[in-house]
């Protein structure tokens, strides 16, 4: 893949369609991104979970365009004539309105898709103890089961996320064929890399947490091998204690470094750069780095895990303080979600734009982005973050909508005229074009409150020196 910055965006919210997104990438954003992660564009893109609950994973929502419009995004008038496309393979579930699940609702066990969907008794054929149930990891309160009538019989289907998202039994042949069909469709439409969405929850095994178990890793290896055979790279999406990403890193092309964002925000807000510096010494190098995403700003990845041995990069007290600081910086417009994160049930994520998380402070915001652009891996910039977007008013419902603003093409052109955005564009171009970033990376020795990072390659050199206590920084390149 291109060693350049990527954009993350919903087509319906950045331009309004796949064709409009393409016009932006080849127009006002020309030459800025070596790739684009198009968030779910399947039918429908506006279901129970903003497209992450596909009714038809093999169809582009016609309101956004078609498969040819997606493939056209790969053809760039700059970036050497092509850009990378990243798309989601939603491995854990489908919509309760999908054709396959509705067939099971009607026919029960007589449906050819009867084994495709996971029920309580498939995991616990002899029943579950209280200990079995409380051990299950879920990113929502409560147990992951929803009562549904299948073929006239009341059953409990497994629903990790919402009651409208029915979990697949990925070990069932019909479910596996379904995922293979989606992989083939994506590969045939110009996609370069698939993001395995919520893959940590894909395999449920009795007596375990049902999250990223050895059986799950085996499934990831199998699916990644098939993806590679189709010319696709694989990125795994796992929001949990940082050890899980490190566990998967040797087996896939890319893993998310979700811990990076809270560490950077902690450093810039508190002046304590120690945890970030420690993480840089051991984080997976084959990472995709983010400061913000469509889910907001995840904190769980930097905190303590459920097991006593899983120390956090930040303590629960530090994460609580960070969430409170973001609330103050955003003038009370952010929202923190608390769930199973950590042994005591700490903060899971914060719904806020990255710009508001830093109080709309242009200097600190640009430094956060510069840190992101300097660490090893592929930097992905969320479309709202690119345009220095502010939090939308929360009117109930999904708090993540705070950070999911819609921009018309005209509004993008207007946002690009902001001085902070123009400066960010310059930084992205610097990261894309400087030859040092194709070379070797190292962190220099220095005082605890400072951080110095260096890239070098055949005489080219780029250095970033940061003093977190003062917020001062120095960028040197040749």
Buried (B, 14 or more C-beta within 10 A) or exposed (E): BBEBBBBBBBBBBBBBBBBBBBBBBBBBBEBBBBBBBBBBBBBBBEBBBBBBBBBBBBBBBEBBBBBEBBBBBBEBEBBEEBBBBBBBBBBBBBBBBBEBBBBBBEBBEEBEBBBBBBBBEBBBEEEBEEEBEEBBBBBBEEBBBBEBEBBEEEBBBBBBBBBBBBBBBBBBEBBBEBBBEBBBBBBEBBBBBBBBBBBBBBBBEBEBBBBBBEBBBEBBEEBBEBBEEBEBBBBBBBBBBBBBBBBBBEBBBBBBBBBBBBBBBBBBBBEBBBBBBEBBEEBBEBBBBBBBBBBBBBBBBBBBBBEEEBBBBBBBEBBBBBBBBBBEBBEEBBBBBBBBBBBEEBBBBBBBBBBBBBBBBBBBBBBBBBBBBBBBBBBBBBBBBBBBBBBBEBEEEEBBBBBBBEBEBEBBEEBBEEEBBEBBBEBBBBBBEBBBBEBEBEEEEBEEBBBBBBBBBEEBBBBBBBBBBEBEBEBEEE
